[in-house]
Amino acid sequence: MSLVAALALFTTFVIPLPAHASLAEAQALLKWKSSLGNHSVTSLSSWTPSPHHAISSNSTMSPCAWYGISCNQVGSIIGINLTNAYVEGTLDEFPFSSLSHLTYMDLGINSLSGHIPPQIGLLSNLTYLDLSINRFMGNIPLEISHLTKLKILHLVSNELNGSIPPEIGQLHLLNEVALYSNQLNGPIPSALGNLSKLTILYVYNNSLSSSIPPEMGNMANLELLHMDTNFLTGPIPSTLGNLTKLTGLNLFANELTSSIPLELGNLNRLNELSLNYNNLMGSIPPTLGNLMELTSLYLNSNKLSGPIPFSFGNFTNLVDLVLHDNQLSGRWLVEGFSKTSLSTISLSDNKFEGKISSSICNATNLSILILSNNSLSGCLPNLSGTIPQTFSLRNNLSTLDLSQNQFEGPLPQSLINCKNPEVLDVSNNEIEGKFPALLGTLPKLKVLILRSNNFKGFLDFPRVANLFPMLHILDLSNNNFFGPLPANLIAKLQGREIKLVRILTILETIDLSLNSFEGNILNVIGHLHSLIGLNLSHNHLTGSIPLTLVNMTNLEWLDLSSNKLNGGIPLELGDLSFLGYLDLSENQLTGRIPQDKQLSTFTSNSFRGNLGLCGTPLQNACPVYKRLTPQSIFKVLLLNSRSLGPKN
């Protein structure tokens, strides 16, 4: 039964203001109120022995008009709902024994603490109990098994520990059990398999251990089973395939082993299957292709091997396919990846090979495509080894990661037809050609990584307005770019800040290392005030370190190593208080190394390979020059005059 249905059932029998109410119940609740740490809280201001609306002595102690209190026709309290009422205190003085008619109790989202008293078992008529989002600690009391009419049990987000009482399996009317986000440990009781009417079981985000009991396959009405983020071990029981009403099965972030049971293919109502972050091995069972209602499949971060089953081509509603970080192999599954429903495909860190079929462009809703760290080569029909030139995907693509593969040829021009890309990473391939300058017109691009390819030539950016308007990270390292640093690009980026057209608070990283750039480091780089990382190492840059770099007050790492920079190290670099990494090695810098402020924190590795540098932290000391006084100057002049005088 859902929360909404439970509330509807509960309110059906509520009479807002009966004529008479239990004096003993009112007095008992007032006693509990007085024990609270904030008994004067506004939400309980109506809890008073002399309400303002009293018109007779008979109604003086009626609690039925109090906030959060509901009564039946004869005036007995049957419901307490103090959800999010800012109540602080414990249940030590709560009048369990005085509320024998109570059917509904919700104290969720408060600041209640201490233990859940065993006297809670006295509420024999209770059907709904919610103590979630408080600070209760200790064990779940065994006496909770006395609540034989209970249908809803929510103890979410507390500090409960100990094991789940097996006695809960005696509450045969239970419809929902939610115990997640506590510190519960020990095994999952096999007695839970007796709860034949249970539709929801949430025990995730605890410290539960041992294996999943096969008896859980007896909960024939279960619709949602979330046991993720625990320390469960052993195989997934094949009996879970009996839960044919299941729509969501989450077992991720455990230590489950063995193979995925074939029987999970019987769960034909399943929408979400999350088995990721375990130690599952073997092949993906073809029977999973029978799950025609599946929208999300997460099998990533396991030890699965073999190909993707051809039966995955049967999926018609699949939105998220996440299989990364396994040992899967084989070639591109054409049918499975051309469905229009797909939004996310993540196959990175596997052993896939072969070409990307242009049929991927049929997945018109695709937003995230991550194929990194495989052996894919990609192709168009009759054009081997390239990324499909039709890779525009009808403008829905936001993340494209093809890094660490074997792609070659140019980037497809059709990428500029996309208006939503935020991340483009094609690093560590063999892609060639000039820098794709038109990518600067993509309005949402935040991350552009072209590292370790065969791009070459000058960085010639078009002189257009709003070039790279949202860029966070620019990594062009380890290519064959040459010539001066791209002044027009950097000028445009910093120009937005000066003109206040767009305050540049987003550009975070520039990496142009391992190229053949030459000339001076541009002064305008210092105007990129939000930059946290700058890497210009392993180029042919000359000249001095510009003083404008001290304007980058958010800089955390700076690498100018392996260039031909000369002159001294600016003392002002010490003012960069966030600078945690500095590498000026292998240049032609000279003079004493400043030891002021942040510069004093770096080791000799930051300055090695500069023959003209001296002083701490290097071992070669700077030469000491004595200051000449007037007396010493006179003595030198006198000696010189004698040496120049007439000889006898």
VEXFI-251037 format. One record per residue: residue in one letter; x, y, z of N, C-alpha, C in turn. Coordinates in pm, whole numbers, plus 50000, padded with zeros to 5 digits. Layout:
aXYZXYZXYZ;...
***
This chain:
m500854988150000500005000050000500895012450000;s500615021849911501415033949904501075043150020;l501935053050041501715062950147500425070650122;v500185074249997498965081749965497725073449997;a497775060549961496625051849988496405050150136;a497525048950211497405047450357496785059850420;l497205071350373496635083750426495145084850394;a494805080750272493395081450233492545072150320;l493055059950344492345050550428492205055750569;f493295061950618493285067050754492285078550771;t492275087950677491425099750692489945096550672;t489665084850613488265081050594487535079950727;f488255075850830487615073250959487865084451060;v488365095751014488695106651106487515116151121;i487165119051244486165129251276486915141151335;p486915152751267487765163751308487575167951453;l486355168951501486145174351636484985167151703;p485255155351768484175148151834483725155451960;a482595151052011482025157852129482805154852254;h483305142752269484015138952390485335132252353;a486325133552433487615127252409488135121452538;s489115113052526489665106252642490515115752724;l490115117952849490885126452939492255120352966;a492295106952985493555100253014494545101552898;e494065100452774494935101752657495515115752648;a494685125952672495155139752666496215142352772;q495955138052894496925140153001498245133052971;a498155121052914499365113452883500195120452775;l499525125852674500255132952569500885145752621;l500185152752713500735164952771501985161852855;k501965150452920503145146552998504335144152905;w504085137652790505165135552694505665148752638;k504715157852610505115170952558506035178152656;s505735177352785506545184252885507945178452895;s508135165952850509455159752855510335163352736;l509735169552634510475172752513511455184152538;g512535184052463513535194452477513035208052434;n512065208252343511485221052299509965220352307;h509465217852426508025215852443507215228252408;s507875239552395507145251852359507155254452209;v507565244352130507615246051986506235249951932;t506225258151831504965263751778503995253051733;s504515242351672503625231951618502795225351727;l503275225651853502525219351962501845229752051;s501705241952001501095252452084499625249652114;s498975241752029497565238352054497415227252158;w498535220652191498495210152292498475216652431;t497305219252479497155226352606495925221352679;p495925221052811494725216452886493595226352879;s493825238452836492775248752828492795255452691;p492315248552590492325254352455491445266752447;h491805275952359491075288452346489655286452298;h489395275052229488065273052174487125265952272;a487635262852394486805255352489485535262952524;i484385255852523483095262252556482425255352673;s483005244252719482425237352834483515229352901;s483235224853021484225217053094484485203753027;n483485198652951483655185852884484685186552772;s484855198652713485765199752599487115205352637;t487265208052768488495214552812489725206152778;m489615192952797490775184452775490685176452645;s489865180552550489755173152425491015175252340;p491755164352307492935165752222492605164952073;c491335162852041490975159851902491135171751809;a491245183851866491495195651783492955199751787;w493765192251861495185195451866495845192851730;y496925200151707497685198251583498195183851574;g497935177351460498445164151434497675152851497;i496565155751568495805145451638494485142951566;s494145130251550492855126451492492185116151583;c490845116851587490085108251678489005100651601;n488505090151664487375082951607486065089151658;q484945082751628483635088551661483375089451810;v484045081051887483805081452031484855089752104;g485725096552029486665105752090488005099952128;s488285087552091489585081652121490595085452011;i491825087452051492875091151956493235079051871;i493145080651739493515069751649494675073651557;g495065086451556496145090551467496985101751525;i498285100651509499225111351545500125113651424;n500065125751370500895129351254501645142251286;l502895140651328503735152151361504925152951264;t504685149451140505735150051040506295164251028;n507625165251037508305178051017507755188951109;a507535185251235506945194651332507995200751424;y509275198751394510385204551471510385199751617;v510005187351636509955181751771511335176351808;e511795179651929513075174751980512845167352112;g513555156352130513415148852255513495133952231;t512875126252319512895111652311511475106152320;l511375093052309510085086152326509995079452462;d510925082852551510945076252682509645078352760;e509045090052746507805093252819506565092452731;f506755086952609505605086152520504585076152578;p503275079752577502255071552645501745059852561;f502625050452530502225038952449501045031452511;s501095029352642500055021352709498715028452713;s498705041652694497445049252702496785051052566;l497445046652458496915049252323496595035952254;s495745028252317495445014852266494665014952136;h494035026452102493245027251978494065032651860;l495305036351883496115042851780496355033551662;t496025038451543496245030651420497295037051330;y497565049751349498455057151259499405065751342;m500705064251319501705071751395502835075851302;d502975088851278504025094151191504745105251264;l505975102451307506825112351374508055115351289;g507965113051159509105114751069509555129151056;i510835130651020511465143650993511395152751114;n511955148251224512065156251345513475154551403;s513635157851528514935156451595514805147451716;l514045136851701513885127251809515105118251818;s515485114451939516695106751959516465095952063;g517545089452104517425078652201517015065652135;h516615056152216516195043052166514695042952135;i514315033852048512885031252027512455022052141;p511585026752229511235018752349510535005652311;p510784995052387510084982352361508584983452382;q508154993652459506714995552483505944998652355;i506695001252245505995003752119505144991752079;g505484979952132504704967952103503324967952164;l503044977952252501714979052312500684985152217;l501144991152107500204997452012499644986651920;s498834978251975498404965951907497514968451786;n496924980551774496064983551660496774991351550;l498054993651567498795002151474498904995451337;t498575003151234498724998451096499805006151020;y500145018051070501115026751000502085032451103;l503385030051084504405035151175505555040951094;d505815053851115506915060551046507695068851147;l508935064751172509845072151261511075076751183;s510935078551053512055081350965512645095250989;i513915096550949514655109250947514615115751084;n515115108351181515345113251316516755108951357;r516975107751486518295103551534518175091751632;f517225083051607517075071251691518285062151676;m518675055951786519845047251786519495033851851;g520485024951853520265011951914519555002251822;n519104991351879518464980751802516994983851772;i516504977551665515064977351643514474967751746;p513564972451831513064963751939512334951551886;l512584940151951511914927751911510404928851927;e509974937452021508544938952049507764944651931;i508484949251831507784954451714506994943251646;s507384930951676506674919451618505274917851677;h504964924951787503624924351846502614932651767;l503104940851674502204949551596501644941551479;t500804932151509500354922451409499434928251302;k498944940551323498094946951222498884956551133;l500184957451155501014967251086501094964250936;k500904974850857501014973750712502184981850657;i502514992950724503595001750679504585003450794;l505875000450766506935002350865508075010150799;h508255022750843509315031350790510195036050906;l511455031850904512435036051005513665041850937;v513465048950830514525053550739515385064450803;s516675064550767517595075650798517615078950946;n518015069051025518285071051166519705065951193;e519975062451317521285057051353521115043251417;l520125035951368519825022651421520935012851383;n521265004051476522274993951450521774980251494;g522674970551493522234957051522521614950651400;s521054939051417520494931551305518994934451288;i518494930751171517054931651146516384920151221;p515454923151310514824912251388514104902351296;p514414889651305513674879651225512184879851255;e511834884651376510414884951417509564893651326;i510204902751250509424910751155508724901751055;g509294890151031508684880650939507354875250986;q506974878151111505674873851164504554883851132;l504924895551082503914905951055503374903850914;h502454894450901502024889650770501224899850689;l500784910750753500024920850679500904931850621;l502214931150649503114941850604503054943550452;n502944956150414502924959650272504194966850231;e504744975050323505974982450296506904981450416;v508194978750388509234979250490510384987450435;a510684998550503511765007450461512695009850579;l513895003950573514865004950683516185010950633;y516175017350518517435021650456518085033450529;s519385035050501520205046050557520235045750708;n520615034150761520895032650903522275026050915;q522525019551026523785012451047523524997851081;l522474992551023522094978751049523144969150994;n523374958351065524384948651022523834934551037;g524714924851007524274910951015523544906650889;p523044894450886522384889350766520954894450750;i520464893250628519044895850603518284883350649;p517314884850739516614872950792515854865550682;s516014852650679515264844650582513764845150610;a513394848750735511974849550772511244860350694;l511984869850635511304879950554510584873550436;g511014861850397510344854850288508914851150321;n508504851950449507124849050488506164860450457;l506714872050424505864883950404505284883650263;s504274875650245503714873250111502954885250056;k502574894850143501854906650095502764918750074;l504044917150101504974928250090505144932449944;t505044945449920505254950749785506534958849775;i507014964449887508224972749886509134968650000;l510404965849968511404962950070512654971150039;y512934980850125514114989550111515024987450232;v516164981050211517134979350319518514984350275;y518564992750175519844997350121520545007350213;n521835009250184522675018750257522745015350406;n523095002850433523364998150568524694990650566;s524894981950662526104973750665525724959050672;l524674955350603524204941550603525214932550532;s525354920450579526354911350526525754897550503;s526624888150469526234874350440525494873650306;s524944862250275524314860050145522834863950147;i522294865750029520874868750014520094855750031;p519174855050127518454842350149517574838750029;p517634826249985516774821949872515294823649902;e514924823650032513514824850070512894838050023;m513734847649989513164860449943512394858749813;g512644848049745511884845249624510454841249651;n510064839949778508674836449813507774848649824;m508344860649820507534872849836506884876249702;a505834868849673505264868749539504694882149495;n504364891049590503764903949553504774915349552;l506054912249571507064922649579507214929849446;e507214943249454507354951549334508674959149331;l509184962849448510444970249455511334963849560;l512544959849519513494953549609514824960849595;h515184968649698516424976249697517284971849815;m518354964449784519274959649887520694964349859;d520844974849782522154979749741522894986549856;t524194988849831525074996149922525104989550059;n525474976950057525704969150179526974961050159;f527114950150232528264941350218527804927050191;l526754925650113526204912550082527174904749995;t527264891750021528214883249950527474871349887;g528244863149815527674851049757526934853849628;p526264843749575525554845349447524204852249463;i523694857049352522304861949347521404849649338;p520494847749433519654835649430518814834949302;s518784823449243517944821549123516474822949157;t516124821249286514724822349326514164836449308;l515054846449294514544860049269513804860649136;g514054851049050513314850348924511854847148943;n511434843249066510024840549095509234853249121;l509934864549141509264877049178508774884049052;t507774878248991507344882748858506614896148859;k506304901548977505684914848984506714925849005;l507984921749013509044931249043509214941348929;t509274954248965509544964748867510924971048887;g511504969749008512824975249034513634966049122;l514854962349076515744953749152517114960349159;n517484965049278518764971749299519614963749397;l520704958149345521644950549428523054956149415;f523194968249364524524973649336525284977049464;a526614978749446527504982549556527444972649671;n527624959749637527784949149735529044941349700;e529134929049745530274920449713529784907249656;l528744908049576528134896049518529054889749414;t529004876649407529884869249317529064859849230;s529774851649155529184841749065528554848748945;s527714841748873527144846948749525754852648773;i525264859948674523904865448679522924854048647;p521974851348734521054839948710520234841748582;l520114831148507519264831248387517824834848423;e517414830948545516014832548587515594847148597;l516554856348605516164870548610515454874748481;g515614866948376514894869748251513414867348261;n512934861448375511494859248395510784871648448;l511554881748488510944893548552510454903248444;n509404899248378508984906548258508324919948285;r508164923748415507654937248446508774946648489;l510004941748489511114949348543511394961848460;n511494973248529511894985948465513364989148487;e513844985848608515224989448643515934977348703;l517124974248648517954963548699519364969048721;s519774969648849521084975448884521874965148964;l522844959148896523714949148959525174953948959;n525384966648937526724972148921527484972749052;y528804974449039529714975149154529624962749242;n529814951249179529924938549250531104930949192;n531154918049214532204909549159531614898649072;l530544901849003529864892148917530754888648799;m530684876148756531544871548647530724863148550;g531404858548447530704850948345530084860048242;s529294854348155528684862048047527334867848090;i526894877848015525564883548038524524873847982;p523594869148063522634859148012521744864947902;p521594857847792520714862547684519264864447729;t518874857747838517484858747884517124873047927;l518144881247958517824895047994517164902547879;g517384897747758516724903847642515234901947641;n514704893547732513254891647744512574902847823;l513374911247888512814921547976512364933547893;m511234931947831510774941847733510374955147796;e510114955147927509744967647993510944974948051;l512134969348034513334974948097513674988548039;t513904998348129514345011648087515775014648131;s516245008148240517595010748289518274997548320;l519474995548262520254983548287521674987648326;y522014985148453523334988848505524054976048548;l525064972148468525884960448499527354964348510;n527644977048517529014981948515529804978048640;s531124978448627532054976248738531864962548801;n531934952448714531964938548756533114931748684;k533034918648669534054911048596533404902948485;l532364908548427531634901748321532474900848194;s532294890248120533084888047998532154883447885;g532774881947768531994877447653531294888947583;p530524885947480529864896347401528564901147466;i528074912247415526734916747449525734907747376;p524774902047446523854892647379523084899247264;f522914891747157522124896747044520684899547085;s520234892847191518854894947236518624909147285;f519714916747313519544930647354518924939047243;g518964933747122518304940747013516794940847026;n516264932947122514814932547144514314944347226;f515224950947297514784961947385514124972947302;t512974977147348512274988147281512095000247371;n512264998247503512065009247597513335013247671;l514455006847638515685009147713516175023547695;v516425030247807516915044047808518395044547846;d518785037047950520155037447999520775023547991;l521835022347913522595009947902524015012747952;v524335007648070525615010948135526344997948165;l527384995148087528124982548098529624984948117;h530034996948148531475000048150532204992848263;d533524992348249534414986548350534104971848374;n534164964048266534084949548272535154943748181;q534954931548136535884925248042535114920447919;l534074928047884533234924547771534014926347641;s533654918647541534394918947415533414917247299;g533984916447180533144914647062533004927546984;r532134927246887531964938546797530674946146827;w530534956946756529404966046775528094958946750;l527184959746848525864953646833524954963646763;v524804961946632524104971846552522674973946599;e521914963146613520504964546646520304970346786;g521104965746881520904970047018521164984747043;f521964991046955522355004846980521725014646882;s520705010546814520055019646719518625022646760;k518285019346886516925021746933516725036546963;t515605041646927515345055946946515125059547092;s514875049447179514635052347320515925055147396;l517065050747347518315051547421518735065947446;s519085068647572519605081747611521065080947654;t521445069847720522805068047769523355054547725;i524535054847665525295042747635526685044547693;s527055035847787528375036447847529015022647840;l530015021247752530685008347730532185009447754;s532635019747820534075022147835534745011347918;d536085010647906536905001647985536474987047968;n536354982847843536104969047808537064964947697;k536704954947621537584950047514536844949647381;f535914958847362535174959247236536114963447123;e535804958647004536644961746888535774963646766;g536424967746658535694969446533535254983746511;k534254985246431533834998246383532555002946451;i532375016046456531095021646500530185022146379;s529075015646389528125015746279527405029146272;s527165033746152526415046246136524985044846183;s524545032446214523195030646267523015037146403;i524135040446468524035047446597523265060446581;c523305065946461522605078546437521095076946440;n520605064446441519175062246455518705064146599;a519665064046693519315066346834519175081346855;t518075086746812517915101246804517765108046939;n517545100347046517445106247179518745104847258;l519795099647193521045097047264521645110047317;s521915110047447522485121747513523915119347558;i524215107147604525545103947656526055091447587;l527205092547521527835081247455529285080547501;i529615070147579530955068447635531495054847592;l532495055247504533065043047448534565042347474;s535065049847568536505051247588537155038347634;n538475037547607539335026547653538835012947605;n538645011947474538374999247408539344997947291;s539004989847194539834988447074538994991546950;l538095001046964537225004746852538015012746750;s537675010746623538325018346517537345027346443;g536115023246436535095031846376535155031946225;c534025033946162534025034646016532705040145965;l532755044645844531555046745762531555035945655;p530425032645598530445022945488531455027045380;n532335017845343533375020045242534405030445284;l534495033745415535495043445462536015038445595;s536995029645590537445022545709538245031545802;g538035029745930538885035846031538595050246064;t537405055246040537085069146075535855069446164;i535685080546231534455082846306533375086546207;p532195080846217531145083546118530905098546099;q530925102845975530755117045945529335121845969;t528405112445991527015116146018526745117146167;f527805118746247527685117746393527095130346454;s525995135146403525365146846464524265143046560;l523695131046541522705125646634521565135346664;r521235142946566520055151746573520035160746696;n521215165546731521325176546827521005173046972;n520895160147009520605156847148521845152947227;l522955150747159524155145847225524725156447319;s524955152547445525565161747542526955157047584;t527215143947584528525138747621528955128447518;l530125130747460530705121347364532135118547407;d532395106347452533715102247497534155090147416;l535085092447323535625081947237537115079847266;s537575084247381539005084147413539565070047425;q540885069047408541635056647427541105045347341;n541005048247212540675038047113541685038947000;q541275035146880542185035346765541555042946649;f540755053046681540115060846575541155068946498;e540895070846371541795078746288540975087046192;g541685095046113540975104046023540535116546094;p539825125446025539415138246086538175136746173;l537955146546257536685147346328535585150446229;p534405144546248533315147346153532845161746160;q532705167846046532205181546040530785182746095;s530045171646092528645172146136528515175146285;l529625174346362529545177446505529075191646530;i529335200646436528925214546459527415216146445;n526735205846394525275206446388524635203746523;c525425198046614524925195546749524915208746826;k523875211046902523775223246980523885220747130;n523895207747171523875204747314525145198547370;p526195195747292527365189347352527975197647465;e528205191047577528885197347690530265191447711;v530435178547676531715171747692532075164847561;l533275167847509533795161247391535215156747421;d535415143647429536725137947462537065127447358;v538055130447274538535120847173540025118347194;s540495119947315541925118747345542445104647323;n543775103747304544455090847291543895082447177;n543845088447059543505081446937544535085146832;e544195083746706545085087446597544365096946502;i543525105446560542765115146481543705125946430;e543495130346310544415139846248543665151546190;g544455160746137543885172746077544185185046159;k543715196446112543895208946184542925209746302;f543195219246386542285221046500540875224146449;p539865217046498538485219246453537915232146512;a538315243346455538005256346513536515258946524;l535725252946435534295255646438533625250146564;l534325241446639533765236746765533565248446862;g534275259146840534125270846926532765277246920;t531965273346819530625278946808529575270746883;l529995259246939529035251047015528675258347143;p527425261647164527065270947272527175265247413;k527185251747428527175245847563528435238147596;l529415238247506530605230047526531395234747648;k531585225547744532305228647868533655221747875;v533765209947816535015202247823535395198047681;l536595202247638537115198447507538495192347528;i538615179147503539865171947524540255165147393;l541325170247331541865164647207543255158947230;r543625156547351544965152247390545415139447318;s546705138847285547355126747233546695121647106;n546715130147004546285126446871547315131546771;n546915133046648547825137846544547355151046485;f546695159246565546325172646519547595180746496;k547555190046402548755197546370548385211346318;g549415219746302549245232946244549105243946347;f548915256146296548675267546383547295266246448;l547185271746567545855272846629545235285846581;d544515284846470543925296646408542435296546436;f542015304746531540615304946572539865315546492;p538635312546454537865322546379537555334646465;r537515346046404537215358446476535705360546479;v535075352646567533625353446584533315356746728;a532145362246751531735365846887531405353246966;n531595353947098531215343047190531875329847154;l533175330247126533915318047099534045309847227;f533685297047222533705288247339533055295047459;p531775298247451531155306547556531035299847692;m531115286347700530905279547828532075270647867;l533245272547806534335263247822534895263047964;h535035250748021535675248648151537095243248134;i537245233248049538515226148036538895225347889;l540115229547857540655228747721541975221247728;d542035209347669543225201047671543595197347529;l544675203647478545165201047342546555194847347;s546945189447462548315184847482548655172847394;n549985171247375550545159747304549975158247163;n550045169047088549715168946946550885175246871;n550645180046752551705186046670551395200446635;f550735207646727550495221846704551805229546714;f551925240146638553135248246643552765262846625;g553795271346627553555285646617553315291746753;p552925304446755552695311146883551445305946953;l551355308547081550145305147156548965312647096;p547775306647104546595312647037546105325347104;a546715336447067546405349147133544965353347110;n544435350946989543065355546963542035347847044;l542305334747071541395327247156541415332747299;i542615334047354542735338447493542245352747508;a542495360947407542015374847412540505375347414;k539885366447339538415366247339537885361547474;l538525351447531538075346347660538175357047767;q539345363547776539495373747879538755386447841;g538525388547712537815400547670536385400947721;r535765389247734534405388947787534375393847929;e535435390948002535455395148141535605410248150;i536475415748066536715430148070535465437848027;k534825432947921533655439847868532375436647944;l532495427148039531345423248120530205417648036;v530535413147911529515406347832529195392947897;r530235385947939530055373548016531215372648113;i530915372948241531975371848340532595357948330;l533885357448308534545344748287534855338248421;t533905330748470534105323648596534095308548572;i534125304448445533955290248417535205283448366;l536095290648293537275284048239538185279948353;e538465267048366539215261948481540575256548444;t540725250348328541965243548294542325245948148;i543615249048123544175249547989545415240747987;d545445231047897546605222447882547025222347735;l548135229047706548685229747570550055223147565;s550335214447661551655208347672551935198547559;l553255195047546553685184847451553275188247309;n553525200747271553345205247134554635212247091;s554535220846993555715228246946555445243146944;f554685247947042554425262247049555725269747078;e555805281747024557005289847041556615304247070;g557615312347101557355326347134557145328047284;n556695339847321556515343247462555195337947517;i555155336347649553885333647717553075346547716;l551855345447671551035357447651550665363947783;n550785377147787550365384447908548885382847935;v548085381047829546625380547848546195368147924;i547055357847931546695346048009546435349948154;g547155359648204546985364048341545635370148371;h544865373048267543535378748288542455367948305;l542855355348293541895344348314541835341548464;h541125349848536541175349948682540635337148746;s539795329748676539205317848736540015305248710;l541085306348634541865294648597542455287848721;i542295274548727542885267048839544065258448793;g544185256248661545285248148612545785253148478;l547115254648464547725259048339548955250448312;n548985243648198550095235048161550565238848021;l551745244848015552365248747888553685241547870;s553885230647942555185223747944555485217047811;h556795214147792557265206547676556865213247545;n557205225947533557065233347410558395240347382;h558365251047303559585258747272559385273347310;l558715275747421558405289347463559665296247514;t559755309147486560925317047525560475329447602;g561425337547640561115349647714560975347047862;s560535357147934560415356148080559025351848122;i558915347848248557605344548306556845357548328;p555695359248263555005372248274554475374848414;l554625387248458554125391148590552615390148600;t551925390348486550455389948490549925376748544;l550775366148549550315353348603549875354648749;v550405364648820550035366248961548585370748977;n547955374748866546535378548873545615366448881;m546135354448850545305342248852545265336948995;t544525343649078544545341049223543935327649261;n543235320949167542655307749197543535296349149;l544695299549093545545289249033546015279249138;e545835266249106546235255449195547435247649142;w547595247349010548775240748954549225248048828;l550595249148818551225256448708552435248548661;d552445244748534553555237048477554065244148353;l555265249848366555935256648254557235249548219;s557385237248262558655230048249558985226848104;s560275223948082560785219247952560445228947840;n560795241547862560735251847759562105258747754;k562135271047706563385278747698563205292247767;l562445292247876562175304647948563435309648016;n563585322948021564765328748083564375339648182;g565375345748243565105356048342564855350048479;g564455358348573564235353848709562825349048734;i562645342748850561315338448894560655350148966;p559505354648919558865366248983558565363649130;l559005372649215558735371549358557235370849386;e556445377449302555005378449325554275365149311;l554915354949249554265341949240553965336249379;g554705340749477554455336249614553105340549668;d552475350449603551165355149648550035345949604;l550335336049519549295326749473549075316349583;s548205319549676548085311749800547495297849778;f546795295349666546225282249640547155273249560;l548295278549518549195270949431549785259149508;g549425247049466549905235049533550895227149450;y550975230149320551915223149232552555233449140;l553895233349136554645242649051555805235148988;d555935235948856557055229648787557625239648686;l558815244848720559545254048632560835247648583;s560945234548598562195227548568562515227648419;e563795225048391564295223548253563995235848168;n564405247448218564355259848142565715266548150;q565755279548128567005287148133566865298748231;l566135296348339565895306648440567165309248519;t567275321448571568475325448643568115332748771;g569115334148859568965342048979568575333749100;r568385340849213568015334449337566535330449334;i566225318449386564845313749394564165321049511;p563095328649485562415335549596561845325449696;q561945328649823561445319849928560315326350007;d559585335249942558495342250009557195334449994;k556455333550102555085328450103554995314850035;q554125313349935553845300249877555065294149807;l555965302449757557135297249688558045289349780;s557945291649910558805284650005558355270250029;t557225266349975556665252950002557105242549900;f557805246549793558125237249685559535231649700;t559715219349653561005212549663561875215749542;s563065209949544564015212349435563515207249301;n562605197449303562075192149176561355202749095;s560865213049160560145223649089561085232749011;f562405232049042563345241848984564555235248917;r564645221948918565825215248867565995217948717;g567235216348671567505217948528567575232248481;n567665241848573567905255848540569285259348595;l570285259148507571675260448553571945273948617;g571125283948584571365297148639570645300048769;l569825290748819569135292748945570015288549062;c569795295049176570585291649294569765294349420;g570255289049530569585291249658568585280349691;t568095280849813567105271149862565905270649767;p565425258449733565755245249788566845237749711;l567505244349614568595237949542569845237249630;q570755228249596571955226649676573025236949641;n573005242249519574015252149482573645265849539;a574535270849625574305283749692574575295249596;c573895306249621574125318249543575425324849588;p576165331149497577405337949536577115349649630;v578045351949725577905362549824578765374449782;y578175385949768578885398249733578905407449854;k580165411449898580285420650011579935434749969;r579215441450053578835455150024580005464550053;l580365473249960581495482449977581085494550059;t581875497150167581645509150249582485520650196;p582195533250237583035544650192584515542750227;q584785536750345586175534750384586875524950291;s586145513850257586765504050168586975509550029;i586035518149984586195524349852587435533349851;f587645541449961588805550349970590095542249968;k590075530550040591275522250046591605516649909;v590595512549834590825507349699591395518049609;l590835530249618591325541249535592765544749570;l593095544349703594455547649746595455537449693;l595085524649701595975514449651596175515649501;n595095518949432595185520449287596085532149250;s595985543249329596795555249297598275552349319;r598595544549420599995541249446600555532349336;s599685523149292600175514149186600405521349056;l599725533049039599865540548914600905551648923;g601485553649044602455564549064603795561848997;p604765572449000606085570848935606935560449005;k607695553248931608575543048985609985548649003;n610655544549110612025548849134612995541449041;
***
